[in-house]
């Protein structure tokens, strides 16, 4: 039997709090789960610093990746199977892309990427195509199979229907993380009727569409996503922790560039500081390594690095104030001057952070980041864009919401042992 068609002698299952069970019968999928590159995802949190706000949010990219695989498996095995629009030859490709779609995420994903100017999607491609255990397994399916999987994940594949299952405005990725993140944070916002959505999904030539009868379930899904972003993903306390984490990495990089003598050499960071990162270096760095350095850097002689690490490790986070950069840029300049006079480095202790989200959009030709809209399949076979039929979705379509906050160390400003008059001015400007 060809490797691509090989089944396990007995179905393997992962017990899952969201989907109850994740089912694996394909030998290829089981082998991919066992690779060191996929097992590494156990050491990468799905929600980065959010565990400092919602204490249950300790789940990993490993959990999520299995969840996305399971949703896609259910769609193509239970809903699409036998339909003329679905090519069952794409089954294994779709399952592999679903399982591996987040393979390149680094520790504290997005914060880490900002500091070192990385894109986790580039590393996903490198893992799938490089000298890795994952690549070796995919090559056993076929010499060009790793490239096919990489193209689906990168959204460059000609198989648009396959791509839309994993990356679109209603895909398995979003359907899993909304429910999973809601479960582990203990909130109800991310709950929606996925069972209903799966039942009304239909394959078309270049995308998944939804039967008109399932429109209300899709409305619920979109509103769930909107609420999760503003109540969980953009929570100001989580963002405060992210600001501090980012500043720690910036400070360590700056100290290295200035030939600072670390008490404990950050050998795992050298290639990152030098901008000479190999795939091997990247795969060795996970959140346990990052937290080790944050622990030992608390004892460094550099006061800023030591203080920021103590804050992150012990959850002594920055306070925040609402901020409008368009109207308050003069205030920010004044605060920068006052922070310097008070002996508080504004580069590390006065930070503007912005959050922005577009809950749903329809296709706008020629625009950057064109978004494939969600289409409803009408009884007569016609396709209609969702916001044209749904008043709820129409009300939020194309409307980007942006929020700005100014983060600062509240404990420094409360300490009146020195520079009392300056700190009073700062507190007045911050309205605290």
C-alpha positions as CSV (number, residue, x, y, z in Angstrom):
1,X,0.0,0.0,0.0
2,X,1.2,3.5,-0.9
3,X,2.3,5.6,2.2
4,X,-0.2,8.3,1.3
5,X,-3.1,5.8,1.6
6,X,-1.8,3.9,4.6
7,X,-4.2,3.7,7.6
8,X,-3.3,2.9,11.2
9,X,-4.3,-0.6,12.4
10,X,-6.4,1.1,15.0
11,X,-7.7,4.7,15.2
12,X,-5.8,7.0,17.5
13,X,-7.6,9.7,19.4
14,X,-6.6,12.8,21.4
15,X,-9.1,13.7,24.2
16,X,-9.9,17.3,23.6
17,X,-11.9,19.8,25.7
18,X,-13.4,21.6,22.7
19,X,-14.0,18.8,20.1
20,X,-14.3,16.0,22.7
21,X,-12.0,13.8,20.5
22,X,-9.5,14.4,17.7
23,X,-9.5,11.4,15.4
24,X,-6.4,10.1,13.5
25,X,-6.6,7.2,11.1
26,X,-4.0,8.3,8.5
27,X,-0.4,7.1,9.0
28,X,1.0,10.4,7.5
29,X,-0.9,12.5,10.0
30,X,0.1,10.3,13.0
31,X,3.8,10.4,11.8
32,X,3.7,14.2,11.5
33,X,2.3,14.7,15.0
34,X,5.3,12.7,16.3
35,X,7.9,14.9,14.7
36,X,10.1,17.1,16.9
37,X,9.0,20.2,15.0
38,X,5.4,19.5,15.7
39,X,6.0,18.5,19.3
40,X,7.8,21.8,19.8
41,X,4.4,23.5,19.6
42,X,3.6,22.1,23.0
43,X,6.1,24.7,24.3
44,X,4.6,27.7,22.6
45,X,1.5,29.2,24.2
46,X,-1.5,29.9,21.9
47,X,-2.2,33.2,23.5
48,X,1.2,34.6,24.4
49,X,1.0,36.9,27.5
50,X,-2.7,36.4,27.9
51,X,-2.2,33.9,30.8
52,X,-1.2,36.9,32.9
53,X,-4.7,38.2,32.5
54,X,-6.8,35.0,32.2
55,X,-5.0,32.5,34.3
56,X,-6.4,29.5,32.4
57,X,-4.9,30.6,29.1
58,X,-2.0,28.2,29.3
59,X,-3.0,26.2,26.2
60,X,-0.5,25.7,23.4
61,X,-0.2,25.9,19.6
62,X,-0.1,22.1,19.7
63,X,-3.7,22.0,21.1
64,X,-4.9,24.5,18.5
65,X,-3.2,22.7,15.5
66,X,-4.8,19.4,16.4
67,X,-8.1,21.3,16.7
68,X,-7.9,22.8,13.2
69,X,-7.0,19.5,11.8
70,X,-10.0,17.9,13.4
71,X,-12.4,20.5,12.1
72,X,-11.0,20.2,8.6
73,X,-11.2,16.4,8.8
74,X,-14.9,16.6,9.8
75,X,-15.7,18.9,6.9
76,X,-14.0,16.9,4.2
77,X,-14.9,13.4,5.5
78,X,-18.4,14.1,6.8
79,X,-19.8,17.0,4.8
80,X,-17.8,17.2,1.5
81,X,-17.2,13.5,0.8
82,X,-19.1,12.4,-2.3
83,X,-20.0,15.9,-3.5
84,X,-19.0,16.5,-7.1
85,X,-17.4,19.8,-6.3
86,X,-14.9,18.2,-3.9
87,X,-11.9,16.3,-5.2
88,X,-11.1,13.6,-2.7
89,X,-7.5,13.5,-4.1
90,X,-7.0,16.7,-2.2
91,X,-7.9,15.1,1.2
92,X,-4.4,14.4,2.5
93,X,-3.0,17.7,1.3
94,X,-5.8,19.6,3.1
95,X,-5.3,17.6,6.3
96,X,-1.6,18.1,6.3
97,X,-1.9,21.8,5.7
98,X,-4.4,22.2,8.5
99,X,-2.2,20.3,10.9
100,X,1.0,22.2,10.0
101,X,-0.4,25.7,9.4
102,X,1.1,27.2,12.6
103,X,4.3,25.2,12.6
104,X,6.5,28.3,12.4
105,X,5.2,30.2,15.4
106,X,8.0,31.3,17.8
107,X,7.9,32.0,21.5
108,X,5.3,34.7,22.5
109,X,4.7,34.7,18.8
110,X,3.8,38.2,17.7
111,X,5.9,40.1,20.3
112,X,8.9,38.1,19.3
113,X,8.3,38.7,15.6
114,X,8.1,42.5,16.1
115,X,11.4,42.8,17.9
116,X,13.4,40.6,15.5
117,X,11.4,41.5,12.3
118,X,10.3,37.9,11.7
119,X,7.3,36.4,10.1
120,X,6.2,33.0,11.5
121,X,4.7,32.1,8.1
122,X,8.2,32.3,6.6
123,X,9.5,29.9,9.2
124,X,6.5,27.6,8.6
125,X,7.6,27.4,4.9
126,X,11.2,26.7,6.0
127,X,10.2,23.9,8.3
128,X,7.9,22.3,5.7
129,X,10.5,22.6,2.9
130,X,13.8,22.4,4.9
131,X,15.9,19.6,6.3
132,X,13.4,18.5,9.0
133,X,11.5,15.5,10.2
134,X,8.3,17.1,8.8
135,X,9.8,17.5,5.4
136,X,11.1,13.9,5.3
137,X,7.6,12.5,6.1
138,X,5.9,14.8,3.5
139,X,8.5,13.7,0.9
140,X,7.5,10.0,1.5
141,X,4.0,11.0,0.1
142,X,5.6,12.5,-3.1
143,X,8.7,14.5,-4.0
144,X,6.6,17.6,-4.7
145,X,4.2,17.1,-1.8
146,X,6.1,19.4,0.7
147,X,5.8,22.2,-1.9
148,X,2.1,21.6,-2.3
149,X,1.5,21.8,1.4
150,X,3.7,24.9,1.7
151,X,1.7,26.6,-1.1
152,X,-1.6,25.9,0.6
153,X,-0.4,27.4,3.9
154,X,1.1,30.4,2.1
155,X,-2.2,30.9,0.3
156,X,-0.4,30.8,-3.1
157,X,-1.8,27.4,-4.1
158,X,-4.0,27.1,-7.2
159,X,-6.3,24.9,-5.1
160,X,-8.4,27.9,-3.8
161,X,-11.1,25.7,-2.2
162,X,-8.4,23.9,-0.1
163,X,-6.9,27.2,0.9
164,X,-10.2,28.6,2.0
165,X,-10.8,25.8,4.4
166,X,-7.7,26.8,6.3
167,X,-7.5,30.6,5.6
168,X,-10.5,32.7,4.9
169,X,-13.1,34.8,6.8
170,X,-14.8,31.6,7.9
171,X,-12.1,28.9,8.2
172,X,-11.2,26.0,10.5
173,X,-8.4,28.1,12.0
174,X,-10.7,30.8,13.3
175,X,-13.5,28.3,14.3
176,X,-11.0,26.4,16.5
177,X,-9.2,29.3,18.2
178,X,-12.4,31.2,19.0
179,X,-13.9,28.3,20.9
180,X,-10.6,27.1,22.3
181,X,-9.5,30.5,23.6
182,X,-12.9,31.1,25.0
183,X,-12.8,27.8,26.9
184,X,-9.4,28.3,28.4
185,X,-9.9,32.0,29.3
186,X,-13.3,31.1,30.9
187,X,-15.3,33.6,28.8
188,X,-18.5,32.9,26.8
189,X,-17.9,35.4,23.9
190,X,-16.2,32.8,21.6
191,X,-19.0,30.3,21.7
192,X,-21.1,29.9,18.5
193,X,-22.9,27.0,16.8
194,X,-20.1,25.4,14.9
195,X,-22.1,22.2,14.4
196,X,-24.7,24.2,12.4
197,X,-22.0,25.9,10.4
198,X,-20.4,22.7,9.4
199,X,-23.7,21.2,8.4
200,X,-24.4,24.1,6.0
201,X,-20.9,24.4,4.5
202,X,-20.7,23.5,0.8
203,X,-17.7,23.2,-1.6
204,X,-17.5,25.4,-4.6
205,X,-14.8,25.7,-7.3
206,X,-12.7,28.3,-5.4
207,X,-14.1,28.6,-1.9
208,X,-16.3,27.2,0.8
209,X,-19.8,28.7,0.8
210,X,-22.7,28.6,3.3
211,X,-26.3,27.7,2.6
212,X,-28.6,30.6,3.1
213,X,-30.4,28.7,5.9
214,X,-27.2,28.9,8.0
215,X,-26.8,32.7,7.8
216,X,-27.8,33.3,11.5
217,X,-25.1,30.8,12.7
218,X,-22.5,32.7,10.7
219,X,-23.7,36.1,12.1
220,X,-23.2,34.6,15.6
221,X,-19.7,33.4,14.6
222,X,-18.7,36.9,13.3
223,X,-20.0,38.6,16.5
224,X,-18.2,36.0,18.6
225,X,-15.0,36.9,16.8
226,X,-15.6,40.6,17.3
227,X,-16.2,40.2,21.0
228,X,-13.2,37.9,21.5
229,X,-10.8,40.4,20.0
230,X,-11.9,43.3,22.2
231,X,-12.6,41.4,25.4
232,X,-9.7,38.9,25.3
233,X,-7.1,39.4,22.5
234,X,-6.8,43.1,23.0
235,X,-7.3,43.1,26.8
236,X,-5.2,46.1,28.1
237,X,-3.6,44.0,30.8
238,X,-2.4,41.4,28.3
239,X,-1.1,44.2,26.1
240,X,0.8,45.7,29.1
241,X,2.6,42.4,29.6
242,X,3.3,42.3,25.9
243,X,4.7,45.8,26.0
244,X,7.1,44.8,28.8
245,X,8.1,41.6,27.1
246,X,8.9,43.5,23.9
247,X,10.9,46.1,25.8
248,X,12.9,43.3,27.6
249,X,14.0,41.9,24.2
250,X,14.8,45.3,22.9
251,X,16.9,46.1,25.9
252,X,18.8,42.8,25.8
253,X,19.5,43.4,22.1
254,X,20.7,46.9,22.7
255,X,23.0,45.8,25.6
256,X,24.5,43.1,23.4
257,X,25.2,45.7,20.6
258,X,26.8,48.0,23.2
259,X,29.1,45.2,24.3
260,X,27.5,44.9,27.7
261,X,28.9,42.0,29.8
262,X,26.1,39.8,30.8
263,X,26.5,37.8,34.0
264,X,25.0,34.8,32.2
265,X,25.7,34.9,28.4
266,X,22.4,34.8,26.4
267,X,23.8,32.2,24.0
268,X,20.4,31.3,22.7
269,X,19.9,34.8,21.5
270,X,23.2,35.5,19.8
271,X,22.1,34.6,16.3
272,X,18.9,36.7,16.8
273,X,20.9,39.7,18.0
274,X,23.3,39.4,15.0
275,X,20.4,38.8,12.5
276,X,22.0,35.5,11.5
277,X,19.2,33.1,12.5
278,X,19.3,29.6,11.1
279,X,16.3,27.3,11.1
280,X,18.0,25.2,13.8
281,X,18.5,28.3,16.0
282,X,14.9,29.2,15.6
283,X,13.6,25.7,16.5
284,X,15.7,25.6,19.6
285,X,14.1,28.7,21.1
286,X,10.8,28.2,22.9
287,X,9.0,29.8,25.8
288,X,10.7,27.8,28.5
289,X,14.1,29.1,27.2
290,X,12.8,32.7,27.1
291,X,11.4,32.4,30.7
292,X,14.8,31.0,31.9
293,X,16.5,34.1,30.7
294,X,13.9,36.4,32.1
295,X,14.5,34.7,35.5
296,X,18.2,35.1,35.5
297,X,18.2,38.6,34.0
298,X,16.4,39.8,37.1
299,X,19.9,39.7,38.7
300,X,21.7,41.6,35.9
301,X,23.5,44.9,36.8
302,X,21.6,46.8,34.1
303,X,18.8,48.4,36.1
304,X,16.4,48.6,33.2
305,X,16.8,45.0,32.1
306,X,16.6,43.8,35.7
307,X,13.5,45.8,36.5
308,X,11.6,44.8,33.3
309,X,12.3,41.1,33.9
310,X,11.1,41.4,37.5
311,X,7.9,43.0,36.3
312,X,7.2,40.3,33.8
313,X,8.1,37.4,36.0
314,X,6.2,38.7,39.0
315,X,3.3,40.3,37.1
316,X,4.1,43.8,38.2
317,X,2.7,45.3,35.0
318,X,2.5,48.8,33.6
319,X,-0.7,50.9,34.2
320,X,-2.4,52.4,31.2
321,X,-4.4,55.5,30.2
322,X,-6.6,56.1,27.2
323,X,-4.6,58.0,24.5
324,X,-5.5,59.7,21.2
325,X,-2.3,60.1,19.2
326,X,-4.0,62.5,16.7
327,X,-5.0,64.9,19.5
328,X,-2.5,64.3,22.3
329,X,0.9,64.2,20.5
330,X,2.0,67.4,22.3
331,X,1.1,65.8,25.6
332,X,3.3,62.8,24.7
333,X,6.3,65.0,23.9
334,X,5.8,66.8,27.3
335,X,5.6,63.5,29.1
336,X,8.8,62.3,27.4
337,X,10.6,65.4,28.7
338,X,9.2,65.0,32.2
339,X,10.1,61.3,32.3
340,X,13.7,62.1,31.4
341,X,13.8,64.8,34.1
342,X,12.5,62.3,36.6
343,X,15.2,59.8,35.7
344,X,12.8,57.4,34.0
345,X,13.8,56.3,30.5
346,X,10.8,57.0,28.3
347,X,12.1,54.6,25.6
348,X,11.3,51.8,28.0
349,X,8.7,53.2,30.4
350,X,6.4,55.3,28.3
351,X,4.9,53.3,25.5
352,X,2.0,53.9,23.1
353,X,0.3,50.6,22.1
354,X,-2.4,50.3,19.4
355,X,-4.9,47.6,18.7
356,X,-6.9,47.4,15.5
357,X,-9.3,44.9,14.0
358,X,-11.6,44.6,11.0
359,X,-14.3,42.1,12.0
360,X,-15.5,41.4,8.5
361,X,-15.0,42.9,5.0
362,X,-16.2,42.2,1.5
363,X,-14.1,42.0,-1.6
364,X,-12.6,45.4,-2.7
365,X,-10.6,44.8,-5.9
366,X,-7.2,46.4,-6.0
367,X,-7.0,47.0,-2.3
368,X,-4.1,45.8,-0.2
369,X,-5.0,42.5,1.6
370,X,-8.0,41.7,-0.6
371,X,-10.4,39.6,1.5
372,X,-12.5,36.9,0.0
373,X,-16.0,37.5,1.4
374,X,-18.3,34.9,2.8
375,X,-20.9,33.9,0.2
376,X,-24.3,32.5,0.9
377,X,-25.7,29.8,-1.4
378,X,-29.3,30.7,-2.2
379,X,-32.0,28.1,-3.0
380,X,-31.8,28.9,-6.7
381,X,-28.0,28.2,-6.7
382,X,-27.0,31.8,-6.9
383,X,-24.3,33.2,-4.6
384,X,-24.8,36.3,-2.6
385,X,-22.2,38.1,-0.5
386,X,-23.1,37.8,3.3
387,X,-23.4,41.5,4.1
388,X,-25.9,42.0,1.3
389,X,-28.3,39.6,3.1
390,X,-27.5,40.2,6.7
391,X,-28.2,43.5,8.3
392,X,-26.1,42.6,11.3
393,X,-23.0,41.9,9.2
394,X,-23.7,44.9,7.0
395,X,-23.6,47.1,10.1
396,X,-20.0,46.2,10.8
397,X,-18.6,45.5,7.3
398,X,-15.5,47.3,6.4
399,X,-15.5,49.2,9.7
400,X,-12.1,49.1,11.4
401,X,-12.0,49.8,15.1
402,X,-8.7,51.1,16.6
403,X,-7.8,51.6,20.2
404,X,-4.7,53.4,21.6
405,X,-3.4,53.2,25.1
406,X,-0.4,54.8,26.9
407,X,1.5,52.5,29.2
408,X,3.6,53.7,32.1
409,X,5.0,52.4,35.5
410,X,2.4,53.4,38.0
411,X,4.6,52.4,41.0
412,X,7.5,54.7,39.8
413,X,5.1,57.6,39.7
414,X,3.6,56.8,43.1
415,X,7.0,56.9,44.7
416,X,7.4,60.4,46.0
417,X,10.8,60.0,47.6
418,X,12.4,62.0,44.9
419,X,11.5,64.5,42.1
420,X,8.1,64.9,43.7
421,X,7.1,68.0,41.8
422,X,8.0,66.4,38.4
423,X,6.0,63.3,39.2
424,X,3.1,65.4,40.2
425,X,3.2,67.1,36.8
426,X,3.3,63.6,35.2
427,X,0.4,62.4,37.2
428,X,-1.6,65.5,36.3
429,X,-0.9,65.0,32.6
430,X,-1.9,61.3,32.8
431,X,-4.9,62.3,34.9
432,X,-4.1,59.8,37.7
